Amino acid sequence: MKSNAGCWTLPAAAPLIAILWLTAFGMASSDGQATCPPVVEYSAADQTRAADAADALPEGAMVVRMLSDYAVLRDQTRVCSR
């Protein structure tokens, strides 16, 4: 007879999903508003160096796409902290 014990075990990702779900509750402050992470400010010189480094990358470099995504996240964080 085949055992069905495996049918009742949680998938390996279930504990991780539960932890992530529970930590979402920790994202709000005591007044009920979302807690926004701080936005790191970069000097104009640092921004120029970063732009020069990005320009030196080959066309279609994945890092450029990732930097674009990072810029969107920074903009969203700025809106969140207002």
Backbone hydrogen bonds in HBPLUS format (Angstrom, degrees):
<---DONOR---> <-ACCEPTOR-->    atom                        ^
c    i                          cat <-CA-CA->   ^        H-A-AA   ^      H-
h    n   atom  resd res      DA  || num        DHA   H-A  angle D-A-AA Bond
n    s   type  num  typ     dist DA aas  dist angle  dist       angle   num
A0007-CYS N   A0004-ASN O   3.01 MM   3  5.44 148.7  2.11 109.7 118.9     1
A0008-TRP N   A0005-ALA O   3.20 MM   3  5.68 155.2  2.26 111.1 117.8     2
A0014-ALA N   A0011-PRO O   3.03 MM   3  5.44 158.3  2.08 114.6 121.4     3
A0017-ILE N   A0013-ALA O   2.93 MM   4  6.17 162.4  1.96 161.6 167.2     4
A0018-ALA N   A0014-ALA O   2.95 MM   4  6.14 159.6  2.00 153.1 158.5     5
A0019-ILE N   A0015-PRO O   2.96 MM   4  6.21 157.3  2.02 148.9 154.5     6
A0020-LEU N   A0016-LEU O   2.96 MM   4  6.20 165.6  1.98 154.1 157.7     7
A0021-TRP N   A0017-ILE O   2.90 MM   4  6.04 155.2  1.96 147.1 154.4     8
A0022-LEU N   A0018-ALA O   2.92 MM   4  6.10 158.4  1.97 147.5 153.2     9
A0023-THR N   A0019-ILE O   2.91 MM   4  6.11 152.2  1.99 149.3 156.9    10
A0024-ALA N   A0021-TRP O   3.29 MM   3  5.40 141.2  2.45  96.9 107.4    11
A0025-PHE N   A0022-LEU O   3.14 MM   3  5.69 147.4  2.25 110.1 117.9    12
A0026-GLY N   A0023-THR O   2.95 MM   3  5.12 137.4  2.14 101.3 113.5    13
A0027-MET N   A0024-ALA O   3.22 MM   3  5.35 163.6  2.24 105.6 110.0    14
A0035-THR N   A0027-MET O   2.88 MM   8  5.74 160.9  1.92 170.6 164.2    15
A0029-SER N   A0033-GLN O   2.79 MM   4  5.59 171.3  1.80 166.7 165.6    16
A0032-GLY N   A0029-SER O   2.99 MM   3  5.40 163.6  2.02 117.5 120.4    17
A0047-GLN N   A0043-SER O   2.97 MM   4  6.29 158.6  2.02 152.5 158.5    18
A0048-THR N   A0044-ALA O   2.93 MM   4  6.13 151.3  2.01 145.1 152.8    19
A0049-ARG N   A0045-ALA O   2.97 MM   4  6.22 160.3  2.01 148.9 153.9    20
A0050-ALA N   A0046-ASP O   2.95 MM   4  6.18 157.4  2.00 148.1 154.3    21
A0051-ALA N   A0047-GLN O   2.93 MM   4  6.11 156.3  1.99 144.5 151.0    22
A0052-ASP N   A0048-THR O   2.92 MM   4  6.14 158.5  1.96 150.2 156.0    23
A0053-ALA N   A0049-ARG O   2.95 MM   4  6.17 155.7  2.01 145.7 152.4    24
A0054-ALA N   A0050-ALA O   2.90 MM   4  6.13 154.3  1.97 147.4 154.4    25
A0055-ASP N   A0051-ALA O   2.89 MM   4  6.08 153.2  1.96 147.0 154.5    26
A0056-ALA N   A0052-ASP O   3.12 MM   4  6.31 135.4  2.33 138.8 149.7    27
A0057-LEU N   A0054-ALA O   3.19 MM   3  5.38 155.1  2.26 103.8 111.3    28
A0061-ALA N   A0058-PRO O   3.13 MM   3  5.65 138.0  2.32 146.4 140.9    29
A0064-VAL N   A0061-ALA O   3.16 MM   3  5.65 135.6  2.37 108.9 118.8    30
A0066-MET N   A0062-MET O   2.99 MM   4  6.33 156.9  2.05 152.1 159.2    31
A0067-LEU N   A0063-VAL O   2.85 MM   4  6.10 151.8  1.93 147.5 155.1    32
A0068-SER N   A0064-VAL O   3.05 MM   4  6.28 147.8  2.16 141.8 150.2    33
A0069-ASP N   A0065-ARG O   3.03 MM   4  6.39 153.9  2.10 147.3 153.7    34
A0070-TYR N   A0066-MET O   2.92 MM   4  6.18 152.7  1.99 146.1 154.1    35
A0071-ALA N   A0067-LEU O   2.95 MM   4  6.21 148.5  2.05 144.0 151.8    36
A0072-VAL N   A0068-SER O   3.18 MM   4  6.54 151.7  2.26 145.1 152.0    37
A0073-LEU N   A0069-ASP O   3.04 MM   4  6.40 157.2  2.09 148.8 155.0    38
A0074-ARG N   A0070-TYR O   2.93 MM   4  6.22 154.6  1.99 149.7 156.6    39
A0075-ASP N   A0071-ALA O   3.01 MM   4  6.28 156.1  2.07 146.6 152.7    40
A0076-GLN N   A0072-VAL O   2.94 MM   4  6.23 156.8  2.00 151.1 157.6    41
A0077-THR N   A0073-LEU O   2.91 MM   4  6.11 151.0  1.99 146.5 154.5    42
A0078-ARG N   A0074-ARG O   2.98 MM   4  6.23 152.7  2.06 146.6 153.7    43
A0079-VAL N   A0075-ASP O   3.15 MM   4  6.44 157.1  2.20 146.6 151.9    44
A0080-CYS N   A0076-GLN O   2.98 MM   4  6.16 154.3  2.05 143.9 151.5    45
A0081-SER N   A0077-THR O   3.02 MM   4  6.22 147.3  2.13 147.8 154.9    46
A0082-ARG N   A0079-VAL O   3.30 MM   3  5.55 163.0  2.33 107.2 112.2    47
